[in-house]
Structures are given as C-alpha cells and as structure tokens.
Amino acid sequence: VLWSRLRGWRSFRRAPGFGEVRWANAWSADLKDVDVVTVYGRPGDSFMQLAAKKMDEELPPHAAVVSHFFDVPGWERRLVQDVEGLKLYDFRRGRDKPSE
C-alpha cells in the first residue's frame, strides 16, 4: 500500500489537478462524487454482489468501474471491455439491477 501511495503521489505531482486517489473502507466510502472505482473482488462469497449493490446506489451516472478478474453480477450490459481479466464497466450504459 505504501509503495502504491508513493507512486500515485509522484504521478499526480507531475500532472497536478488531474485527479485524486482515495484509499478508503469499501463499505463506508461515499461514492456520490467518484468518477472511477477499482474493485479487487474475490470468488466464493457475496462480496461482488454487495459491491454492485453499493455502487448501483451511490455512483453517479457518468462513473466507470474497473474490476480485476471478477464479473460484477447483473452488469452485463455495462461491460465495455474485457482485456485479460481487466473488466471496464460504464454506467452510461444504463443501470441494471444487481443480482440478488
């Protein structure tokens, strides 16, 4: 985590005003003003379903979600690209209901 923060700080220092990286608890983070969310999911439990529900409720319509290796349940119409397991979802493609 420390290394990623250092690299992020260096990147934003070179291009000030172009972004912000937030590290936060997934369940308490406020997503209403977020443009991009990166999700590192896991199989075998309901994490991705719960994350999909939270993002559906809180993300603005222009947001994008990047999921690493795991599908976001119920978001098939939002999937824009899948490159070697890196999945890009675009909220402008409509709001699907997450799987129960």
Backbone as numpy.savetxt, mean C-alpha at the origin, in Angstrom:
# Nx Ny Nz CAx CAy CAz Cx Cy Cz
15.56 -1.74 9.36 14.73 -0.55 9.36 15.60 0.70 9.36
16.65 0.69 10.16 17.53 1.85 10.23 18.16 2.15 8.87
18.63 1.10 8.19 19.24 1.29 6.88 18.24 1.87 5.88
17.01 1.36 5.89 16.00 1.88 4.96 15.68 3.34 5.27
15.66 3.71 6.52 15.41 5.11 6.88 16.54 6.01 6.40
17.77 5.54 6.56 18.92 6.33 6.10 18.87 6.52 4.58
18.60 5.44 3.84 18.51 5.54 2.39 17.38 6.46 1.96
16.23 6.38 2.64 15.11 7.25 2.32 15.45 8.70 2.59
16.10 8.98 3.71 16.48 10.34 4.05 17.42 10.90 2.99
18.39 10.10 2.57 19.34 10.54 1.54 18.62 10.84 0.22
17.67 10.00 -0.15 16.94 10.20 -1.41 16.12 11.49 -1.37
15.42 11.73 -0.28 14.59 12.92 -0.19 15.42 14.18 -0.03
16.60 14.04 0.52 17.49 15.19 0.64 17.92 15.68 -0.74
18.10 14.74 -1.67 18.48 15.10 -3.04 17.32 15.73 -3.80
16.10 15.39 -3.46 14.92 15.91 -4.17 13.90 16.39 -3.13
14.20 17.49 -2.44 13.31 17.95 -1.37 11.92 18.33 -1.89
10.93 18.06 -1.06 9.57 18.45 -1.39 8.82 17.48 -2.28
9.41 16.36 -2.63 8.77 15.43 -3.55 8.15 14.22 -2.86
8.26 14.12 -1.57 7.65 12.97 -0.92 8.00 12.88 0.54
7.41 11.89 1.15 7.60 11.66 2.58 7.40 10.18 2.81
8.25 9.60 3.62 8.11 8.19 3.99 7.68 8.16 5.45
6.63 7.40 5.72 6.14 7.26 7.09 6.26 5.81 7.53
6.81 5.60 8.69 6.82 4.28 9.30 5.81 4.32 10.42
4.82 3.41 10.36 3.75 3.47 11.35 3.14 2.09 11.54
2.43 1.94 12.63 1.65 0.73 12.87 0.54 0.68 11.84
0.42 -0.44 11.15 -0.55 -0.56 10.07 -1.98 -0.33 10.52
-2.31 -0.71 11.73 -3.70 -0.65 12.17 -4.07 0.71 12.76
-3.09 1.48 13.25 -3.43 2.79 13.82 -3.07 3.94 12.89
-2.40 3.67 11.79 -2.00 4.73 10.85 -3.24 5.32 10.17
-3.22 6.63 9.99 -4.29 7.34 9.29 -3.93 7.37 7.81
-4.75 6.78 6.96 -4.45 6.66 5.53 -5.18 7.67 4.66
-5.92 8.59 5.24 -6.77 9.47 4.43 -6.00 10.42 3.51
-4.76 10.74 3.81 -3.98 11.64 2.97 -2.80 10.94 2.29
-2.85 9.64 2.19 -1.74 8.86 1.65 -1.91 8.66 0.15
-0.81 8.76 -0.58 -0.85 8.53 -2.03 -0.46 7.11 -2.41
0.51 6.54 -1.70 1.00 5.18 -2.01 1.18 4.42 -0.71
0.73 3.17 -0.69 0.93 2.27 0.45 1.69 1.06 -0.06
2.70 0.65 0.70 3.42 -0.58 0.40 3.05 -1.62 1.45
2.64 -2.80 0.99 2.19 -3.86 1.90 3.09 -5.07 1.74
3.64 -5.52 2.85 4.39 -6.77 2.89 3.50 -7.75 3.64
2.69 -8.48 2.90 1.70 -9.37 3.50 2.29 -10.70 3.91
1.39 -11.60 4.24 1.80 -12.96 4.58 0.62 -13.89 4.36
0.90 -15.12 4.00 -0.17 -16.09 3.76 -0.59 -16.78 5.06
-1.75 -17.42 5.01 -2.15 -18.30 6.09 -2.95 -17.67 7.22
-3.18 -16.39 7.17 -4.04 -15.77 8.17 -4.87 -14.69 7.48
-5.53 -13.86 8.22 -6.43 -12.88 7.60 -5.79 -11.50 7.43
-4.47 -11.42 7.47 -3.80 -10.12 7.39 -4.20 -9.35 6.13
-4.13 -9.99 4.96 -4.42 -9.28 3.71 -5.90 -8.86 3.64
-6.81 -9.67 4.16 -8.22 -9.29 4.18 -8.44 -8.07 5.08
-7.80 -8.08 6.25 -7.94 -6.95 7.18 -7.30 -5.69 6.61
-6.15 -5.84 5.96 -5.48 -4.69 5.34 -6.34 -4.13 4.21
-6.94 -5.00 3.40 -7.80 -4.55 2.30 -8.99 -3.76 2.85
-9.58 -4.24 3.92 -10.72 -3.55 4.52 -10.32 -2.16 5.00
-9.19 -2.06 5.71 -8.73 -0.77 6.21 -8.43 0.19 5.06
-7.74 -0.31 4.03 -7.40 0.55 2.90 -8.65 0.99 2.14
-9.62 0.08 1.97 -10.88 0.44 1.31 -11.60 1.57 2.06
-11.55 1.51 3.38 -12.26 2.50 4.19 -11.54 3.84 4.26
-10.21 3.85 4.16 -9.46 5.06 4.47 -8.71 5.71 3.30
-8.27 4.95 2.32 -7.45 5.54 1.26 -8.27 6.46 0.36
-7.67 7.55 -0.11 -8.37 8.42 -1.05 -8.48 7.76 -2.42
-9.38 8.24 -3.27 -9.61 7.62 -4.58 -8.41 7.62 -5.52
-7.45 8.50 -5.32 -6.28 8.57 -6.21 -5.12 7.69 -5.76
-5.27 6.96 -4.67 -4.17 6.19 -4.08 -3.77 4.98 -4.92
-2.54 4.56 -4.69 -2.02 3.32 -5.29 -1.49 2.45 -4.16
-1.58 1.14 -4.35 -1.09 0.18 -3.35 -0.13 -0.77 -4.05
1.03 -0.99 -3.43 2.01 -1.94 -3.93 2.05 -3.08 -2.93
1.77 -4.29 -3.39 1.81 -5.48 -2.54 2.95 -6.37 -3.01
3.72 -6.82 -2.06 4.87 -7.66 -2.37 4.49 -9.14 -2.23
4.24 -9.78 -3.36 4.03 -11.22 -3.50 2.64 -11.74 -3.14
1.81 -10.97 -2.48 0.51 -11.50 -2.08 -0.61 -10.65 -2.67
-1.63 -11.33 -3.22 -2.78 -10.64 -3.78 -3.59 -9.96 -2.68
-4.20 -8.85 -3.04 -5.13 -8.19 -2.13 -6.52 -8.73 -2.48
-7.16 -9.45 -1.56 -8.44 -10.09 -1.84 -9.52 -9.10 -2.26
-10.22 -9.41 -3.34 -11.32 -8.58 -3.82 -10.89 -7.40 -4.69
-9.62 -7.26 -4.96 -9.13 -6.12 -5.73 -8.69 -6.51 -7.13
-9.22 -7.55 -7.68 -8.79 -8.02 -9.00 -8.91 -6.94 -10.07
-9.99 -6.15 -10.03 -10.18 -5.09 -11.04 -9.21 -3.94 -10.87
-8.65 -3.79 -9.71 -7.70 -2.71 -9.45 -6.26 -3.06 -9.85
-5.99 -4.33 -10.07 -4.62 -4.76 -10.39 -4.20 -4.18 -11.74
-3.14 -3.38 -11.73 -2.65 -2.73 -12.93 -1.49 -3.53 -13.52
-0.61 -4.01 -12.66 0.57 -4.70 -13.13 1.07 -5.67 -12.07
1.60 -6.80 -12.52 2.22 -7.80 -11.65 3.55 -8.18 -12.30
4.64 -7.73 -11.70 5.97 -8.02 -12.23 6.74 -8.80 -11.19
6.91 -10.09 -11.46 7.66 -10.98 -10.58 7.19 -10.88 -9.13
5.88 -10.82 -8.94 5.30 -10.81 -7.60 5.07 -9.43 -7.01
5.57 -8.40 -7.65 5.33 -7.04 -7.20 4.06 -6.55 -7.87
3.00 -6.37 -7.08 1.67 -6.07 -7.63 1.31 -4.61 -7.38
0.87 -3.93 -8.43 0.47 -2.54 -8.33 -1.04 -2.45 -8.50
-1.70 -1.87 -7.51 -3.14 -1.67 -7.53 -3.44 -0.18 -7.60
-4.43 0.19 -8.42 -4.79 1.59 -8.63 -6.24 1.81 -8.18
-6.45 2.68 -7.21 -7.79 2.94 -6.68 -8.69 3.64 -7.67
-8.13 4.28 -8.68 -8.97 4.94 -9.67 -9.77 3.94 -10.49
-9.44 2.68 -10.38 -10.16 1.64 -11.12 -11.44 1.21 -10.42
-11.86 1.89 -9.40 -13.12 1.58 -8.72 -12.90 0.89 -7.42
-13.86 1.02 -6.57 -13.76 0.44 -5.24 -14.53 -0.87 -5.20
-13.79 -1.97 -5.14 -14.41 -3.29 -4.98 -14.62 -3.54 -3.49
-15.53 -4.41 -3.19 -15.73 -4.82 -1.81 -14.68 -5.89 -1.48
-13.98 -5.76 -0.34 -13.01 -6.80 0.03 -13.70 -8.11 0.35
-12.99 -9.20 0.15 -13.54 -10.52 0.47 -13.73 -10.64 1.97
-14.79 -11.32 2.35 -15.06 -11.55 3.79 -14.28 -12.74 4.27
